[in-house]
Amino acid sequence: MSTLVIVGAQWGDEAKGKLVDVLGGQSQMVVRYAGGNNAGHTVIAEGKEYKFHLIPAGILHPGTIAVLGSGMVVCPKGLLEELDRTLEQKSELGTLLISSAAHIVFPYHRMLDALEEEARGQNKIGTTSRGIGPAYQDKVARIGIRAGELVDEARFPIRLKEVLDVKNRLLEMFGKEPIAFEPLLAEYQAYAARLKPFVKDIEPIVQEAVYSGKKVLFEGAQGTFLDLDSGTYPYVTSSHPVAGGACLGTGVGPRDIHSVLGVCKSYTTRVGSGPFPTELTDEVGDHIRTIGKEFGTTTGRGRRIGWLDLVALKHSCRLNSLSGLVVTRLDILSGFKKIQVCVGYELDGARIEYLPGDVDTLSRVKPIYREFDGWEGDLRSARAESDLPQETLDYLKFMAEYTGVPVAIVSVGPDRAETIVLQENLIWG
């Protein structure tokens, strides 16, 4: 058996999609296990740029099965638009499957998401208003509608009427017009007709792939510090992007996970509100944002930029039980004479080297930096470890020493070819 989880080791946007695309060609199955279309991956392959929000990036490989797992919440309209757009760019894709247990996002989820965010006033979470949180709320409240019900012609109208009556009462409390049942039913019945061939009982399919020895890659969305339980709560998502979520959202047990790669940038970014100890609000941060094109795939919002936070990264390594690190965007730091790396925090006059679990405490810490020499030149032409400047190698070596996790892969650009494997043995376990 060979199973691999790819997880975001920071606050998301670490270029996981590129890695899934690169390793997807080695996999028979790629399974996304959490989140919805609030996340985004941009993949550049063979000169074309692909944008994914729901579909695993591994679908670009025709021999791969791309699975939307039971831990996901799926917007049918967004999924079909994404599939059609991708087919226009590439006629031969892998096989798409959708778990019958994945929950469905409806317009009332998006409306309530925006209304709830607006009601928070100055305490906004920074959601994408795609309805993801409210869809997960329905899941927990046990009134959500799942993909298997959506494609059931007899059951779906009954379930939709039950839930819509409840949601319309909420919308009216917010002073909004209720959603008409018949047009909504017709719209989603049309989606169901197209999606029905893809909807399957996924757990036995994934389990059989694992136990028959196929290479199965599990793809996380967002990043570790947006995890509902382990992230910087309440500035988190509504699901479990951590490696453990791969078991929760697919039906595979923990002993069947053989390797976990954590993708991290050579610096740090985050989107939305919440504490960010190494944030750069000066011209350095603006420079990195500009040359790195640090704008969200889903929202287009400029990302917050900071130096690499090794205290947070070390916590992420342990939380996810990482086998190896994948360091991306090394090319963006080219040209800096000096690079700062956070190796500790100052909290109320004392030095600590752990990540506080309370956001109020985390917001008070001040980063303690260690300075490294930068490097010159365009790294995008590098294709082997020997092509990298010594300063870059020193930077990577220190990351591995501090976190206790070796660097398996580095990325020096957005294209598939701009990837250097340092330790092949760490990838599939």
C-alpha positions in Angstrom: 0.0 0.0 0.0 1.2 3.5 -0.8 -0.8 6.5 0.5 0.2 10.1 0.7 -1.4 13.1 2.3 -0.6 16.5 1.1 -1.4 19.2 3.6 -0.9 22.9 3.8 1.5 23.6 6.7 0.7 27.3 7.2 -2.5 29.4 6.6 -3.2 28.0 3.1 -2.2 29.2 -0.4 1.1 27.3 -0.1 0.9 26.0 -3.7 -0.5 22.6 -2.8 -2.3 22.4 -6.1 1.0 22.4 -8.0 2.3 19.5 -5.9 -0.9 17.5 -6.3 -0.6 18.0 -10.1 3.1 17.0 -10.1 2.5 13.8 -8.0 -0.9 13.2 -9.4 0.8 11.6 -12.4 2.2 9.0 -10.1 -1.2 8.3 -8.5 -4.1 6.1 -9.5 -6.4 8.1 -7.3 -6.4 11.6 -5.9 -9.0 12.3 -3.1 -9.9 15.7 -1.7 -11.1 15.3 1.8 -12.4 18.7 3.1 -13.6 22.1 2.3 -15.6 23.6 -0.6 -15.1 26.2 -3.3 -13.8 28.6 -0.7 -10.4 27.2 -1.5 -8.5 27.6 -4.7 -5.5 26.0 -6.5 -3.7 27.4 -9.6 -1.8 24.9 -11.7 0.4 25.7 -14.7 1.0 22.7 -16.9 2.3 22.6 -20.5 1.9 26.3 -20.8 -1.7 26.4 -19.7 -3.0 27.9 -16.4 -5.8 25.9 -14.7 -7.8 27.1 -11.7 -9.4 24.6 -9.4 -11.8 25.3 -6.5 -13.4 21.9 -6.0 -11.9 19.3 -8.3 -8.6 17.7 -7.2 -5.8 19.0 -9.5 -4.8 15.4 -10.2 -7.7 15.3 -12.7 -5.3 16.7 -15.3 -3.8 13.2 -15.6 -6.1 11.1 -17.8 -5.4 7.9 -15.9 -6.2 9.3 -12.5 -9.5 9.0 -10.6 -10.3 12.3 -8.9 -12.6 12.0 -5.9 -14.6 14.6 -4.0 -14.7 13.0 -0.5 -17.5 12.8 2.1 -15.8 15.6 4.2 -16.5 18.1 1.4 -19.3 20.6 0.8 -20.0 20.9 -2.9 -21.6 23.8 -4.8 -23.1 22.0 -7.9 -23.1 25.1 -10.1 -19.5 25.9 -9.2 -18.4 22.3 -9.8 -20.1 22.1 -13.2 -18.6 25.4 -14.3 -15.2 24.3 -13.2 -15.5 21.0 -15.0 -16.7 22.6 -18.2 -13.9 25.2 -18.1 -11.3 22.5 -17.6 -12.7 20.4 -20.4 -12.4 23.4 -22.7 -8.7 23.7 -21.8 -8.0 19.9 -21.9 -10.2 17.4 -23.6 -8.7 14.3 -21.8 -9.1 14.3 -18.1 -9.2 11.8 -15.3 -12.4 10.2 -14.0 -14.4 12.4 -11.6 -16.3 10.8 -8.6 -18.3 12.5 -5.9 -19.1 11.0 -2.6 -22.8 10.4 -2.0 -22.2 11.6 1.5 -20.7 15.0 0.5 -23.0 17.9 1.5 -24.5 20.3 -1.0 -24.2 24.1 -0.9 -27.4 26.0 -1.8 -28.1 29.7 -2.4 -29.5 30.2 1.1 -26.1 29.1 2.5 -24.3 31.9 0.6 -26.9 34.4 1.6 -26.7 33.5 5.3 -22.9 33.4 5.1 -22.8 37.1 3.9 -25.5 38.2 6.3 -23.7 36.6 9.3 -20.4 38.1 8.3 -22.0 41.5 8.0 -23.7 41.1 11.4 -20.2 40.6 13.0 -19.3 44.2 12.3 -15.8 44.9 13.3 -15.3 41.3 14.3 -15.5 39.8 10.8 -13.9 36.4 10.3 -13.0 37.2 6.7 -15.0 34.4 5.0 -15.3 34.1 1.2 -19.1 34.3 1.5 -19.4 31.1 -0.6 -21.7 29.5 1.9 -19.2 27.0 3.3 -19.7 27.7 7.0 -23.5 27.6 6.9 -23.3 24.3 4.9 -21.2 22.7 7.5 -23.5 24.1 10.2 -26.4 22.2 8.5 -24.2 19.1 8.5 -23.6 19.4 12.2 -27.3 20.2 12.8 -28.2 17.1 10.8 -30.4 18.9 8.3 -28.0 19.1 5.5 -28.8 17.7 2.1 -26.2 15.3 0.7 -25.2 14.5 -2.9 -26.9 11.1 -2.7 -30.2 12.9 -1.8 -29.7 15.5 -4.5 -29.6 12.9 -7.3 -32.5 10.9 -5.9 -35.5 12.2 -7.9 -38.1 11.1 -5.4 -36.4 12.2 -2.2 -34.8 15.5 -3.2 -38.0 17.7 -3.5 -39.2 16.5 -0.1 -35.8 17.2 1.6 -35.4 20.6 -0.1 -38.9 21.7 0.9 -38.2 20.7 4.6 -34.9 22.6 4.7 -36.0 25.6 2.7 -38.9 26.3 5.1 -36.4 26.6 7.9 -34.0 28.8 6.0 -36.6 31.1 4.7 -37.7 31.9 8.3 -34.1 32.8 9.0 -33.8 35.0 6.0 -37.0 36.8 7.0 -35.5 37.4 10.4 -32.6 39.2 8.6 -35.2 41.3 6.7 -34.7 39.4 3.4 -37.2 38.0 0.9 -37.7 34.3 1.1 -36.4 32.0 -1.7 -39.1 30.6 -3.9 -39.2 26.8 -3.8 -40.1 25.9 -7.4 -37.3 27.8 -9.2 -34.8 26.5 -6.8 -36.0 23.0 -7.2 -35.8 23.2 -11.0 -32.3 24.7 -10.9 -30.9 22.0 -8.7 -32.8 19.2 -10.5 -30.9 20.3 -13.6 -27.6 20.1 -11.7 -28.5 16.7 -10.4 -29.2 15.3 -13.9 -25.6 16.2 -14.9 -24.0 15.1 -11.7 -25.8 11.8 -11.1 -23.3 9.7 -13.1 -20.4 10.9 -10.9 -22.1 10.3 -7.5 -21.1 7.1 -5.8 -20.6 5.4 -2.4 -17.0 6.5 -2.2 -15.7 4.8 1.0 -15.5 1.3 -0.4 -14.0 2.5 -3.7 -11.2 4.4 -1.9 -10.7 1.6 0.6 -10.3 -1.0 -2.2 -7.8 1.2 -4.0 -5.7 1.4 -0.8 -5.9 -2.3 0.0 -5.1 -3.3 -3.5 -1.8 -1.5 -3.4 -2.7 1.5 -5.6 -1.0 4.8 -5.0 -3.7 7.1 -3.5 -3.0 10.8 -2.8 -5.2 12.7 -0.3 -5.4 16.4 -1.0 -6.2 18.9 1.7 -7.7 22.4 1.2 -6.6 25.6 3.0 -3.9 25.1 5.6 -3.2 23.8 9.1 -3.8 27.0 11.0 -7.3 27.3 9.5 -8.3 24.0 11.0 -11.6 24.2 13.0 -10.0 22.6 16.1 -6.3 23.2 15.7 -6.2 26.6 14.0 -6.2 30.2 15.1 -9.9 30.0 16.3 -12.2 31.8 15.5 -10.3 32.9 12.4 -10.6 29.4 10.9 -12.5 27.5 8.3 -15.3 25.1 9.0 -13.6 21.8 8.3 -10.3 19.9 9.0 -7.5 20.8 6.6 -4.9 19.0 8.9 -3.6 15.5 7.9 -6.0 13.8 10.3 -8.9 15.2 8.2 -7.8 12.7 5.4 -9.2 9.9 7.6 -12.3 11.8 8.7 -13.3 12.9 5.2 -12.6 9.7 3.2 -13.3 6.6 5.2 -9.6 5.5 5.4 -8.2 4.6 8.8 -5.1 6.2 10.3 -2.9 3.1 10.0 -3.4 3.2 6.2 -1.7 6.6 5.9 2.0 6.0 5.0 3.4 9.5 4.3 2.4 13.1 4.9 4.0 16.0 3.1 3.5 19.5 4.4 3.7 22.3 1.9 5.0 25.6 3.1 6.1 28.8 1.4 9.6 30.1 2.0 7.9 33.0 3.7 4.4 33.2 5.2 1.0 34.5 4.0 -2.5 34.4 5.3 -5.9 35.8 4.1 -8.6 37.3 6.3 -8.5 38.4 9.9 -6.6 36.9 12.8 -3.1 37.1 14.5 0.0 37.0 12.2 3.2 37.4 14.3 5.6 38.0 11.4 3.4 40.2 9.2 5.1 42.8 7.1 3.1 45.9 6.6 6.0 47.8 5.0 7.5 48.1 1.5 9.1 44.6 1.9 5.7 43.0 2.3 4.3 45.0 -0.6 7.3 43.9 -2.8 6.8 40.2 -2.0 3.1 40.5 -2.6 3.7 42.1 -6.0 6.4 39.9 -7.4 4.8 36.8 -5.9 1.4 37.7 -7.3 -0.1 37.0 -3.8 -3.7 37.4 -4.6 -6.4 34.8 -3.8 -7.5 32.4 -6.5 -11.0 32.4 -5.1 -11.5 36.0 -3.9 -8.8 38.0 -5.7 -7.9 39.6 -2.3 -4.3 40.6 -1.6 -2.8 38.2 0.9 -1.1 39.4 4.1 2.7 38.8 3.9 5.2 37.9 6.5 8.7 36.4 7.0 8.9 32.6 7.6 7.6 31.7 11.0 9.5 28.5 12.1 7.8 28.4 15.5 4.4 28.0 13.8 5.9 25.6 11.2 7.4 23.4 13.8 4.0 23.1 15.5 2.5 22.3 12.2 5.1 19.6 11.6 4.2 17.8 14.8 0.4 18.4 14.5 0.4 16.7 11.1 3.1 14.1 11.8 5.0 15.2 8.7 7.3 12.9 6.8 8.8 15.7 4.8 8.5 19.4 3.9 7.8 20.8 0.5 9.2 24.4 0.3 7.6 26.5 -2.4 8.2 30.0 -3.8 12.0 30.0 -3.2 12.3 32.1 -6.4 10.3 34.9 -4.9 13.0 35.6 -2.3 15.8 36.0 -4.8 17.4 39.4 -4.7 17.0 40.0 -0.9 20.4 40.8 0.7 19.1 39.6 4.1 16.2 37.3 5.0 14.6 37.2 8.4 13.3 34.0 10.0 11.2 33.8 13.2 12.8 31.4 15.7 11.0 32.4 18.8 8.4 34.8 20.3 8.6 37.4 23.0 5.6 37.2 25.3 5.2 39.6 28.2 9.0 40.0 28.4 9.8 36.3 28.2 11.0 34.2 25.3 8.8 31.3 24.3 9.3 28.8 21.4 5.8 27.4 21.1 2.6 28.6 19.4 0.0 29.9 21.9 -3.4 28.3 21.4 -5.3 31.4 22.3 -5.6 34.1 19.7 -5.5 37.0 22.2 -2.2 35.6 23.5 -0.9 35.0 20.0 -1.7 38.5 19.0 0.5 39.9 21.8 3.7 38.0 20.8 6.6 39.7 19.1 8.7 37.7 16.7 12.4 37.0 17.5 14.3 36.8 14.3 17.5 35.2 13.0 19.0 36.8 10.0 20.2 34.8 6.9 22.1 35.9 3.9 19.9 36.2 0.8 20.7 34.9 -2.7 20.8 36.4 -6.2 19.8 35.1 -9.6 16.7 33.6 -11.1 16.1 30.2 -9.5 13.5 29.2 -12.0 16.1 27.6 -14.2 17.3 25.3 -11.4 16.5 21.6 -12.0 18.7 19.9 -9.4 19.9 20.6 -5.9 23.4 21.4 -7.3 21.8 24.3 -9.2 20.7 26.1 -6.1 22.9 28.8 -4.4 24.6 27.8 -1.2 22.6 30.5 0.6 19.4 28.8 -0.4 20.7 25.4 0.7 21.7 26.9 4.0 18.2 28.3 4.4 16.6 24.9 3.7 19.0 23.1 6.0 18.1 25.4 8.9 14.4 24.9 8.3 14.9 21.1 8.5 17.0 21.4 11.6 14.7 23.7 13.5 11.5 21.8 12.7 13.0 18.3 12.8 11.5 17.4 9.4 13.6 17.0 6.3 12.9 18.9 3.1 11.7 16.5 0.5 10.8 18.8 -2.5 11.4 22.4 -3.4 9.6 24.5 -5.9 11.3 27.3 -7.8 8.4 28.4 -10.0 4.8 27.8 -10.8 5.3 25.3 -13.7 5.4 21.5 -13.2 9.0 21.4 -14.5 10.1 24.0 -11.9 10.2 21.3 -9.2 13.3 19.7 -7.6 13.0 16.4 -5.6 15.6 16.3 -2.9 14.6 13.1 -1.1 12.5 10.7 -3.2 12.2 8.2 -0.4 10.0 10.6 1.7 7.2 10.9 -0.8 5.3 7.6 -0.8 6.7 6.2 2.5 
